[in-house]
Amino acid sequence: MRKRRFLYTTVDEKEVAKFRSLFESWWDVNGEFQALHSLNDLRVPLIRDGLVNQFGSQSLVSSQPLTDTVILDVGCGGGILSEPLARLGATVTGIDAASENISVAREHASHDPLLQKRLKYICTTAEELLSNEEGGFDAVVASEVLEHVSNVESLVATCAQLTKPGGSVFFTTINKTWLSYALAVVGAEEIARVVPSGTHDWNKFIPPQDLQGFLHACNCQTRLVHGMIFNPVTQRWFWGTPKACNYAIHAVKNEEATSNT
Protein backbone atom coordinates (compact mmCIF):
# COMPACT_ATOMS: atom_id res chain seq x y z
CA MET A 1 0.00 0.00 0.00
CA ARG A 2 1.36 3.39 -0.99
CA LYS A 3 2.03 5.64 1.97
CA ARG A 4 0.34 8.98 1.97
CA ARG A 5 2.90 11.74 2.06
CA PHE A 6 2.55 14.94 4.04
CA LEU A 7 1.28 17.76 1.89
CA TYR A 8 1.47 21.47 2.47
CA THR A 9 -1.92 23.12 2.27
CA THR A 10 -3.04 26.68 1.66
CA VAL A 11 -6.35 26.01 3.39
CA ASP A 12 -7.15 28.50 6.14
CA GLU A 13 -9.24 26.56 8.66
CA LYS A 14 -10.89 29.72 10.00
CA GLU A 15 -12.05 30.57 6.49
CA VAL A 16 -13.32 27.03 5.92
CA ALA A 17 -15.26 27.26 9.17
CA LYS A 18 -17.02 30.43 7.95
CA PHE A 19 -18.40 28.69 4.89
CA ARG A 20 -19.03 25.40 6.67
CA SER A 21 -21.42 27.26 8.97
CA LEU A 22 -23.38 28.49 5.94
CA PHE A 23 -23.62 25.17 4.10
CA GLU A 24 -27.42 25.13 4.12
CA SER A 25 -27.55 28.47 2.27
CA TRP A 26 -25.62 27.60 -0.90
CA TRP A 27 -28.66 27.13 -3.13
CA ASP A 28 -30.84 29.87 -1.66
CA VAL A 29 -30.64 32.34 -4.56
CA ASN A 30 -31.96 35.10 -2.31
CA GLY A 31 -29.82 34.21 0.68
CA GLU A 32 -26.23 34.62 1.85
CA PHE A 33 -24.78 33.62 -1.52
CA GLN A 34 -27.04 35.70 -3.72
CA ALA A 35 -24.08 37.69 -5.04
CA LEU A 36 -22.28 34.49 -6.07
CA HIS A 37 -25.34 33.24 -7.95
CA SER A 38 -25.54 36.57 -9.75
CA LEU A 39 -21.80 36.48 -10.50
CA ASN A 40 -22.43 33.50 -12.79
CA ASP A 41 -23.78 36.02 -15.30
CA LEU A 42 -20.18 37.16 -15.82
CA ARG A 43 -17.91 34.27 -14.88
CA VAL A 44 -19.68 31.49 -16.81
CA PRO A 45 -19.53 33.35 -20.17
CA LEU A 46 -15.96 34.42 -19.38
CA ILE A 47 -14.84 30.81 -18.92
CA ARG A 48 -16.95 29.52 -21.82
CA ASP A 49 -15.74 32.12 -24.31
CA GLY A 50 -12.14 31.88 -23.16
CA LEU A 51 -12.02 28.12 -23.61
CA VAL A 52 -13.90 28.04 -26.91
CA ASN A 53 -11.66 30.74 -28.35
CA GLN A 54 -8.58 28.95 -27.04
CA PHE A 55 -9.30 25.38 -28.10
CA GLY A 56 -11.70 26.08 -30.95
CA SER A 57 -13.16 22.56 -30.93
CA GLN A 58 -16.74 23.74 -30.45
CA SER A 59 -18.84 26.72 -31.53
CA LEU A 60 -20.20 29.34 -29.17
CA VAL A 61 -23.62 28.84 -30.77
CA SER A 62 -23.63 25.22 -29.63
CA SER A 63 -25.76 24.41 -26.59
CA GLN A 64 -22.77 22.52 -25.15
CA PRO A 65 -19.68 24.41 -26.33
CA LEU A 66 -17.45 22.94 -23.60
CA THR A 67 -17.88 19.32 -24.68
CA ASP A 68 -14.64 17.32 -24.19
CA THR A 69 -13.22 20.03 -21.90
CA VAL A 70 -12.05 18.84 -18.46
CA ILE A 71 -12.38 21.51 -15.76
CA LEU A 72 -11.38 21.65 -12.09
CA ASP A 73 -13.37 24.01 -9.83
CA VAL A 74 -11.20 24.75 -6.77
CA GLY A 75 -13.16 25.78 -3.68
CA CYS A 76 -16.44 24.82 -5.33
CA GLY A 77 -18.60 25.31 -2.24
CA GLY A 78 -22.10 24.06 -2.98
CA GLY A 79 -21.48 23.82 -6.72
CA ILE A 80 -22.87 27.18 -7.84
CA LEU A 81 -20.28 27.48 -10.62
CA SER A 82 -19.60 23.77 -11.22
CA GLU A 83 -23.15 22.97 -12.32
CA PRO A 84 -23.52 25.54 -15.13
CA LEU A 85 -20.09 24.62 -16.50
CA ALA A 86 -21.13 20.96 -16.63
CA ARG A 87 -24.39 21.91 -18.35
CA LEU A 88 -22.28 23.53 -21.08
CA GLY A 89 -20.83 20.09 -21.80
CA ALA A 90 -17.67 20.16 -19.68
CA THR A 91 -16.50 17.31 -17.49
CA VAL A 92 -16.17 19.04 -14.13
CA THR A 93 -14.54 18.07 -10.85
CA GLY A 94 -15.44 20.31 -7.92
CA ILE A 95 -13.26 20.21 -4.81
CA ASP A 96 -13.74 21.80 -1.41
CA ALA A 97 -12.11 21.39 2.00
CA ALA A 98 -15.47 21.37 3.83
CA SER A 99 -17.30 18.04 3.69
CA GLU A 100 -20.59 19.81 4.44
CA ASN A 101 -20.25 21.85 1.24
CA ILE A 102 -19.48 18.75 -0.81
CA SER A 103 -22.54 16.98 0.60
CA VAL A 104 -24.77 19.90 -0.41
CA ALA A 105 -23.21 20.03 -3.88
CA ARG A 106 -23.69 16.31 -4.45
CA GLU A 107 -27.28 16.35 -3.23
CA HIS A 108 -28.22 19.29 -5.45
CA ALA A 109 -26.59 17.76 -8.54
CA SER A 110 -28.32 14.43 -7.91
CA HIS A 111 -31.63 15.93 -9.06
CA ASP A 112 -30.29 16.34 -12.61
CA PRO A 113 -29.38 13.04 -14.36
CA LEU A 114 -27.33 14.95 -16.94
CA LEU A 115 -25.03 16.31 -14.24
CA GLN A 116 -24.39 12.87 -12.77
CA LYS A 117 -22.58 11.90 -15.98
CA ARG A 118 -20.37 15.01 -16.12
CA LEU A 119 -19.92 16.30 -12.59
CA LYS A 120 -18.23 14.88 -9.54
CA TYR A 121 -17.32 16.38 -6.19
CA ILE A 122 -14.42 15.48 -3.91
CA CYS A 123 -13.72 16.67 -0.39
CA THR A 124 -10.04 17.49 -0.78
CA THR A 125 -7.61 20.35 -1.33
CA ALA A 126 -5.82 21.41 -4.50
CA GLU A 127 -2.52 20.35 -2.96
CA GLU A 128 -3.80 16.86 -2.17
CA LEU A 129 -5.24 16.48 -5.66
CA LEU A 130 -1.89 17.42 -7.18
CA SER A 131 -0.30 14.14 -6.13
CA ASN A 132 -2.48 12.25 -8.63
CA GLU A 133 -3.75 14.85 -11.10
CA GLU A 134 -0.79 17.05 -12.05
CA GLY A 135 -1.41 18.45 -15.53
CA GLY A 136 -4.74 16.68 -15.66
CA PHE A 137 -7.11 19.54 -16.51
CA ASP A 138 -7.81 21.65 -19.56
CA ALA A 139 -8.82 24.47 -17.22
CA VAL A 140 -8.57 25.19 -13.51
CA VAL A 141 -10.97 27.71 -11.97
CA ALA A 142 -10.72 29.30 -8.52
CA SER A 143 -13.52 31.84 -8.24
CA GLU A 144 -13.76 33.98 -5.09
CA VAL A 145 -11.24 31.69 -3.39
CA LEU A 146 -7.84 33.43 -3.35
CA GLU A 147 -8.95 35.99 -0.76
CA HIS A 148 -9.75 33.15 1.65
CA VAL A 149 -6.52 31.11 1.61
CA SER A 150 -3.36 31.30 3.72
CA ASN A 151 -0.91 31.67 0.83
CA VAL A 152 -2.11 33.06 -2.51
CA GLU A 153 1.17 32.56 -4.36
CA SER A 154 1.29 28.89 -3.38
CA LEU A 155 -2.28 28.19 -4.46
CA VAL A 156 -1.71 29.91 -7.80
CA ALA A 157 1.34 27.68 -8.32
CA THR A 158 -0.70 24.57 -7.46
CA CYS A 159 -3.48 25.56 -9.86
CA ALA A 160 -0.90 26.05 -12.60
CA GLN A 161 0.57 22.62 -11.91
CA LEU A 162 -2.87 21.03 -12.14
CA THR A 163 -3.37 22.64 -15.56
CA LYS A 164 -2.07 20.87 -18.63
CA PRO A 165 0.39 22.72 -20.91
CA GLY A 166 -1.67 24.95 -23.18
CA GLY A 167 -4.56 24.89 -20.70
CA SER A 168 -6.25 27.80 -18.97
CA VAL A 169 -6.39 29.16 -15.44
CA PHE A 170 -9.24 31.43 -14.35
CA PHE A 171 -9.38 33.45 -11.13
CA THR A 172 -11.89 35.92 -9.78
CA THR A 173 -10.94 37.78 -6.63
CA ILE A 174 -10.72 41.25 -5.03
CA ASN A 175 -8.23 44.04 -5.60
CA LYS A 176 -6.43 45.49 -2.58
CA THR A 177 -7.40 49.16 -2.59
CA TRP A 178 -9.11 51.48 -0.18
CA LEU A 179 -12.08 51.44 -2.51
CA SER A 180 -12.29 47.65 -2.25
CA TYR A 181 -12.31 47.99 1.54
CA ALA A 182 -15.17 50.49 1.30
CA LEU A 183 -17.16 48.39 -1.17
CA ALA A 184 -16.41 44.75 -0.33
CA VAL A 185 -16.06 45.02 3.44
CA VAL A 186 -17.97 48.06 4.71
CA GLY A 187 -20.50 48.36 1.90
CA ALA A 188 -21.24 44.70 1.12
CA GLU A 189 -21.01 43.34 4.68
CA GLU A 190 -22.11 46.16 6.98
CA ILE A 191 -24.38 48.40 4.90
CA ALA A 192 -25.97 46.45 2.04
CA ARG A 193 -25.48 43.12 3.88
CA VAL A 194 -25.31 41.18 0.61
CA VAL A 195 -22.68 38.90 2.20
CA PRO A 196 -22.33 37.84 5.85
CA SER A 197 -20.35 40.09 8.18
CA GLY A 198 -16.77 38.88 8.52
CA THR A 199 -16.69 37.20 5.09
CA HIS A 200 -13.71 39.24 3.90
CA ASP A 201 -10.35 40.24 5.33
CA TRP A 202 -8.96 43.23 3.42
CA ASN A 203 -5.41 42.15 4.27
CA LYS A 204 -5.93 39.06 2.08
CA PHE A 205 -7.03 41.00 -1.01
CA ILE A 206 -4.58 40.88 -3.91
CA PRO A 207 -3.76 43.49 -6.58
CA PRO A 208 -4.10 42.19 -10.15
CA GLN A 209 -0.48 43.02 -10.94
CA ASP A 210 0.65 40.77 -8.08
CA LEU A 211 -1.55 37.93 -9.30
CA GLN A 212 -0.22 38.38 -12.83
CA GLY A 213 3.30 38.18 -11.42
CA PHE A 214 2.54 34.90 -9.65
CA LEU A 215 1.08 33.51 -12.88
CA HIS A 216 4.11 34.60 -14.90
CA ALA A 217 6.37 32.82 -12.41
CA CYS A 218 4.35 29.65 -13.05
CA ASN A 219 4.87 29.81 -16.82
CA CYS A 220 1.40 31.25 -17.42
CA GLN A 221 0.69 34.23 -19.64
CA THR A 222 -2.22 36.54 -18.85
CA ARG A 223 -4.77 36.75 -21.65
CA LEU A 224 -7.11 39.27 -20.08
CA VAL A 225 -8.00 41.13 -16.90
CA HIS A 226 -11.59 42.33 -16.43
CA GLY A 227 -12.95 44.36 -13.55
CA MET A 228 -16.30 43.34 -12.06
CA ILE A 229 -18.66 45.70 -10.25
CA PHE A 230 -21.64 44.66 -8.14
CA ASN A 231 -24.76 46.84 -7.94
CA PRO A 232 -26.35 46.15 -4.52
CA VAL A 233 -29.61 47.76 -5.62
CA THR A 234 -30.20 45.56 -8.67
CA GLN A 235 -28.18 42.63 -7.24
CA ARG A 236 -26.44 42.33 -10.61
CA TRP A 237 -22.80 42.37 -11.75
CA PHE A 238 -21.33 44.21 -14.72
CA TRP A 239 -17.87 44.60 -16.22
CA GLY A 240 -15.79 47.60 -15.13
CA THR A 241 -12.23 48.65 -14.35
CA PRO A 242 -9.94 46.16 -12.54
CA LYS A 243 -8.80 49.00 -10.28
CA ALA A 244 -12.20 49.28 -8.65
CA CYS A 245 -12.81 46.17 -6.57
CA ASN A 246 -13.50 42.68 -7.93
CA TYR A 247 -11.76 41.41 -11.03
CA ALA A 248 -11.28 38.32 -13.20
CA ILE A 249 -8.10 36.98 -14.80
CA HIS A 250 -7.71 34.43 -17.58
CA ALA A 251 -4.20 33.05 -18.14
CA VAL A 252 -2.86 30.30 -20.38
CA LYS A 253 -0.10 27.91 -19.36
CA ASN A 254 2.71 27.90 -21.88
CA GLU A 255 3.30 24.76 -23.89
CA GLU A 256 6.28 22.90 -22.45
CA ALA A 257 9.13 22.14 -24.75
CA THR A 258 9.33 18.49 -25.69
CA SER A 259 12.33 16.88 -24.06
CA ASN A 260 14.78 14.86 -26.13
CA THR A 261 14.62 11.13 -25.62
SULQUICOR-V311681 format. One record per pair of residues at least 12 apart in sequence whose C-alpha atoms are under 10 Angstrom apart, sorted by the first residue. I is the first residue (numbers start at 0). J is the second residue. Records with the same first field share a line. If there is no record, write none. Layout:
# SULQUICOR-V311681
I = J ; J
This chain:
# SULQUICOR-V311681
3 = 127 ; 130
4 = 127 ; 130
5 = 127
6 = 124 ; 126 ; 127 ; 129 ; 130
7 = 124 ; 126 ; 127 ; 153
8 = 124 ; 125 ; 126 ; 127 ; 148 ; 149 ; 150 ; 153 ; 154 ; 157
9 = 124 ; 125 ; 126 ; 145 ; 147 ; 148 ; 149 ; 150 ; 151 ; 152 ; 153 ; 154 ; 157
10 = 74 ; 95 ; 96 ; 124 ; 125 ; 126 ; 147 ; 148 ; 149 ; 150 ; 154
11 = 96 ; 147 ; 148 ; 149 ; 150
12 = 96 ; 97 ; 147 ; 148 ; 149
13 = 147 ; 148 ; 149
14 = 144 ; 146 ; 147 ; 148 ; 149 ; 197 ; 198 ; 199 ; 200
15 = 74 ; 76 ; 95 ; 96 ; 97 ; 100 ; 147 ; 148
16 = 96 ; 97
17 = 195 ; 197 ; 198
18 = 76 ; 77 ; 97 ; 99 ; 100 ; 198
19 = 76 ; 96 ; 97 ; 98 ; 99 ; 100
20 = 97 ; 99 ; 100
21 = 99 ; 100 ; 195
22 = 76 ; 77 ; 97 ; 98 ; 99 ; 100 ; 101 ; 102 ; 103 ; 104
23 = 77 ; 99 ; 100 ; 103
24 = 77 ; 100 ; 103
25 = 76 ; 77 ; 78 ; 79 ; 100 ; 103 ; 104 ; 107
26 = 77 ; 78 ; 79 ; 103 ; 104 ; 107
28 = 79
29 = 193 ; 234
30 = 193 ; 194 ; 195
31 = 192 ; 193 ; 194 ; 195
32 = 79 ; 193 ; 194 ; 195
33 = 193 ; 194 ; 234 ; 235
34 = 187 ; 193 ; 194 ; 229 ; 230 ; 231 ; 234 ; 235 ; 236
35 = 79 ; 80 ; 142 ; 143 ; 193 ; 194 ; 235 ; 236
36 = 79 ; 80 ; 234 ; 235
37 = 79 ; 229 ; 234 ; 235 ; 236
38 = 79 ; 80 ; 142 ; 171 ; 227 ; 228 ; 229 ; 234 ; 235 ; 236 ; 237
39 = 79 ; 80 ; 83 ; 84 ; 235 ; 236
40 = 235 ; 236 ; 237
41 = 227 ; 235 ; 236 ; 237 ; 238 ; 247
42 = 80 ; 140 ; 142 ; 169 ; 170 ; 171 ; 227 ; 236 ; 247
43 = 80 ; 81 ; 83 ; 84 ; 87
44 = 59 ; 84
45 = 169 ; 225 ; 247 ; 248 ; 249
46 = 65 ; 84 ; 138 ; 140 ; 167 ; 168 ; 169 ; 170 ; 249
47 = 59 ; 63 ; 64 ; 65 ; 84 ; 87 ; 89
48 = 64 ; 65
49 = 167 ; 169 ; 222 ; 223 ; 249 ; 250 ; 251
50 = 64 ; 65 ; 68 ; 137 ; 138 ; 166 ; 167 ; 168 ; 249 ; 251
51 = 64 ; 65 ; 66 ; 68
53 = 165 ; 166 ; 167 ; 251
54 = 68 ; 137 ; 165 ; 166 ; 167
56 = 68
61 = 87 ; 88
62 = 86 ; 87 ; 88
63 = 84 ; 85 ; 86 ; 87 ; 88 ; 89
64 = 84 ; 86 ; 87 ; 88 ; 89
65 = 84 ; 85 ; 86 ; 87 ; 88 ; 89 ; 90
66 = 84 ; 85 ; 86 ; 87 ; 88 ; 89 ; 90 ; 117
67 = 88 ; 89 ; 90 ; 137
68 = 84 ; 85 ; 87 ; 88 ; 89 ; 90 ; 91 ; 136 ; 137 ; 138
69 = 85 ; 88 ; 89 ; 90 ; 91 ; 92 ; 117 ; 135 ; 136 ; 137 ; 138 ; 139 ; 162 ; 166
70 = 84 ; 85 ; 89 ; 90 ; 91 ; 92 ; 93 ; 118 ; 135 ; 136 ; 137 ; 138 ; 139 ; 140 ; 162 ; 166 ; 167 ; 168
71 = 89 ; 90 ; 91 ; 92 ; 93 ; 94 ; 119 ; 120 ; 125 ; 135 ; 136 ; 137 ; 138 ; 139 ; 140 ; 141 ; 158 ; 161 ; 162 ; 168
72 = 84 ; 91 ; 92 ; 93 ; 94 ; 95 ; 120 ; 125 ; 138 ; 139 ; 140 ; 141 ; 142 ; 169
73 = 92 ; 93 ; 94 ; 95 ; 96 ; 123 ; 124 ; 125 ; 139 ; 140 ; 141 ; 142 ; 143 ; 144 ; 145 ; 154 ; 158 ; 170
74 = 93 ; 94 ; 95 ; 96 ; 97 ; 100 ; 101 ; 122 ; 123 ; 124 ; 125 ; 140 ; 141 ; 142 ; 143 ; 144 ; 145 ; 147
75 = 92 ; 93 ; 94 ; 95 ; 96 ; 97 ; 100 ; 101 ; 104 ; 120 ; 121 ; 122 ; 140 ; 141 ; 142 ; 143 ; 144
76 = 93 ; 94 ; 95 ; 96 ; 97 ; 98 ; 99 ; 100 ; 101 ; 102 ; 103 ; 104 ; 120 ; 144
77 = 93 ; 94 ; 95 ; 97 ; 99 ; 100 ; 101 ; 102 ; 103 ; 104 ; 105 ; 106 ; 107 ; 108 ; 120
78 = 92 ; 93 ; 94 ; 95 ; 100 ; 101 ; 103 ; 104 ; 105 ; 107 ; 108 ; 118 ; 119 ; 120
79 = 104 ; 107
80 = 93 ; 140 ; 141 ; 142
81 = 93 ; 94 ; 104 ; 108 ; 114 ; 118 ; 119 ; 120 ; 140
82 = 104 ; 107 ; 108 ; 111 ; 114 ; 117 ; 118 ; 119
83 = 114
84 = 114 ; 117 ; 118
85 = 113 ; 114 ; 115 ; 116 ; 117 ; 118 ; 119
86 = 111 ; 113 ; 114 ; 117 ; 118
88 = 113 ; 114 ; 117 ; 118
89 = 114 ; 117 ; 118 ; 137
90 = 114 ; 116 ; 117 ; 118 ; 119 ; 136 ; 137
91 = 114 ; 116 ; 117 ; 118 ; 119 ; 120 ; 136 ; 138 ; 139
92 = 117 ; 118 ; 119 ; 120 ; 121 ; 136 ; 139
93 = 105 ; 118 ; 119 ; 120 ; 121 ; 122 ; 123 ; 140
94 = 119 ; 120 ; 121 ; 122 ; 123 ; 124 ; 125 ; 128
95 = 120 ; 121 ; 122 ; 123 ; 124 ; 125
96 = 121 ; 122 ; 123 ; 124 ; 125
97 = 121 ; 122 ; 123 ; 124
98 = 121 ; 122 ; 123
99 = 122
100 = 120 ; 122
101 = 119 ; 120 ; 121 ; 122 ; 123
102 = 120 ; 121 ; 122
104 = 119 ; 120 ; 121
105 = 118 ; 119 ; 120 ; 121
108 = 120
124 = 154
125 = 154 ; 157 ; 158 ; 160 ; 161
126 = 153 ; 154 ; 156 ; 157 ; 158 ; 160 ; 161
127 = 157
128 = 157 ; 161
129 = 157 ; 158 ; 160 ; 161 ; 162
130 = 161
131 = 161
132 = 160 ; 161 ; 162 ; 163
133 = 157 ; 158 ; 159 ; 160 ; 161 ; 162 ; 163
134 = 158 ; 159 ; 160 ; 161 ; 162 ; 163 ; 164 ; 166
135 = 160 ; 161 ; 162 ; 163 ; 164 ; 166
136 = 158 ; 159 ; 160 ; 161 ; 162 ; 163 ; 164 ; 166 ; 167 ; 168
137 = 161 ; 162 ; 163 ; 164 ; 165 ; 166 ; 167 ; 168 ; 252
138 = 158 ; 159 ; 161 ; 162 ; 163 ; 165 ; 166 ; 167 ; 168 ; 169 ; 250 ; 251 ; 252
139 = 157 ; 158 ; 159 ; 160 ; 161 ; 162 ; 163 ; 166 ; 167 ; 168 ; 169 ; 170
140 = 158 ; 162 ; 167 ; 168 ; 169 ; 170 ; 171 ; 249
141 = 154 ; 155 ; 158 ; 168 ; 169 ; 170 ; 171 ; 172
142 = 169 ; 170 ; 171 ; 172 ; 247 ; 248
143 = 170 ; 171 ; 172 ; 173 ; 245 ; 246 ; 247
144 = 170 ; 171 ; 172 ; 173
145 = 170 ; 171 ; 172 ; 173 ; 203 ; 204 ; 205 ; 210
146 = 171 ; 172 ; 173 ; 174 ; 198 ; 199 ; 200 ; 201 ; 202 ; 203 ; 204 ; 205
147 = 172 ; 198 ; 199 ; 200 ; 203 ; 204
148 = 203
149 = 203
150 = 203
151 = 203 ; 204 ; 205 ; 209 ; 210 ; 213
152 = 209 ; 210 ; 212 ; 213 ; 214 ; 216 ; 217
153 = 213
154 = 213
155 = 168 ; 170 ; 210 ; 211 ; 213 ; 214 ; 216 ; 217
156 = 213 ; 214 ; 215 ; 216 ; 217 ; 218 ; 219
157 = 217
158 = 170 ; 214 ; 217
159 = 213 ; 214 ; 216 ; 217 ; 218 ; 219 ; 250 ; 251 ; 252
160 = 217 ; 218 ; 252
162 = 251 ; 252
163 = 251 ; 252 ; 253 ; 254 ; 255
164 = 218 ; 219 ; 251 ; 252 ; 253 ; 254 ; 255 ; 256
165 = 219 ; 250 ; 251 ; 252 ; 253 ; 254 ; 255
166 = 219 ; 250 ; 251 ; 252 ; 253 ; 254
167 = 219 ; 220 ; 221 ; 222 ; 249 ; 250 ; 251 ; 252 ; 253
168 = 214 ; 219 ; 220 ; 221 ; 222 ; 248 ; 249 ; 250 ; 251 ; 252
169 = 221 ; 223 ; 247 ; 248 ; 249 ; 250 ; 251
170 = 210 ; 224 ; 246 ; 247 ; 248 ; 249 ; 250
171 = 224 ; 225 ; 226 ; 227 ; 245 ; 246 ; 247 ; 248 ; 249
172 = 204 ; 205 ; 206 ; 207 ; 210 ; 226 ; 227 ; 244 ; 245 ; 246 ; 247 ; 248
173 = 199 ; 201 ; 203 ; 204 ; 205 ; 206 ; 207 ; 226 ; 227 ; 241 ; 242 ; 243 ; 244 ; 245 ; 246 ; 247
174 = 201 ; 203 ; 204 ; 205 ; 206 ; 207 ; 208 ; 209 ; 210 ; 226 ; 241 ; 242 ; 243 ; 244 ; 245 ; 246 ; 247
175 = 201 ; 202 ; 203 ; 204 ; 205 ; 206 ; 207 ; 242 ; 243 ; 244 ; 245
176 = 201 ; 204 ; 205 ; 206 ; 242 ; 243 ; 244
177 = 201 ; 243 ; 244
178 = 242 ; 243 ; 244
179 = 201 ; 204 ; 242 ; 243 ; 244 ; 245
180 = 199 ; 200 ; 201 ; 202 ; 204 ; 244
181 = 201 ; 244
182 = 228 ; 229 ; 243 ; 244 ; 245
183 = 198 ; 199 ; 200 ; 201 ; 229 ; 244 ; 245
184 = 196 ; 197 ; 198 ; 199 ; 200 ; 201
185 = 199
186 = 231
187 = 199 ; 229 ; 230 ; 231
190 = 231
191 = 231 ; 232
192 = 231
193 = 231 ; 234
204 = 244 ; 245
205 = 245
206 = 241 ; 242 ; 244 ; 245 ; 246
207 = 224 ; 225 ; 226 ; 241 ; 242 ; 245 ; 246 ; 247 ; 248
208 = 224
210 = 248
211 = 224 ; 248 ; 249 ; 250
214 = 250 ; 251 ; 252
215 = 250 ; 251 ; 252 ; 253
217 = 252 ; 253
218 = 250 ; 251 ; 252 ; 253 ; 254 ; 255
219 = 249 ; 250 ; 251 ; 252 ; 253 ; 254
220 = 249 ; 250 ; 251 ; 252 ; 253
221 = 248 ; 249 ; 250 ; 251 ; 252
222 = 248 ; 249 ; 250 ; 251
223 = 247 ; 248 ; 249 ; 250 ; 251
224 = 240 ; 241 ; 246 ; 247 ; 248 ; 249 ; 250
225 = 238 ; 239 ; 240 ; 241 ; 242 ; 245 ; 246 ; 247 ; 248 ; 249
226 = 238 ; 239 ; 240 ; 241 ; 242 ; 243 ; 244 ; 245 ; 246 ; 247 ; 248
227 = 239 ; 240 ; 241 ; 242 ; 243 ; 244 ; 245 ; 246 ; 247
228 = 240 ; 241 ; 243 ; 244 ; 245 ; 246
229 = 244 ; 245
